[in-house]
Amino acid sequence: MHTETHRIESDDDITISLRERSATDPDTAVVFVHGATYAGRAAFDPVGAPEYSWLAWAADAGRAAFAVDIRGYGRSERPPAMDAGDESETPPSRASE
């Protein structure tokens, strides 16, 4: 099984973290996206608890599995707008970003 953490820079210079666990020759891929409470690694590939890893399960089933840390979560950078502190502002980012 291949395991790697990728760092991907977006168009607006925010670095996103993407955790990968893949079979040797994967035939399909799956992307796990976390909710509003835990980052991707914590939710889908927890440190010290491999028996709870959705990424390892998917890789063992022959897939390439990825867990993304959305902006401001886990090992991804926070966009500057998240530090503004004004609740009335527009969202700091959109899904398309």
Secondary structure, DSSP 8 states (H G I E B T S, - for coil): -EEEEEEEE-TTS-EEEEEEEE-SS-SEEEEEE--SSS-HHHHHS-TT-GGG-HHHHHHHTTEEEEEEE-TTSTTS---GGGGS--TTS--S--TT-
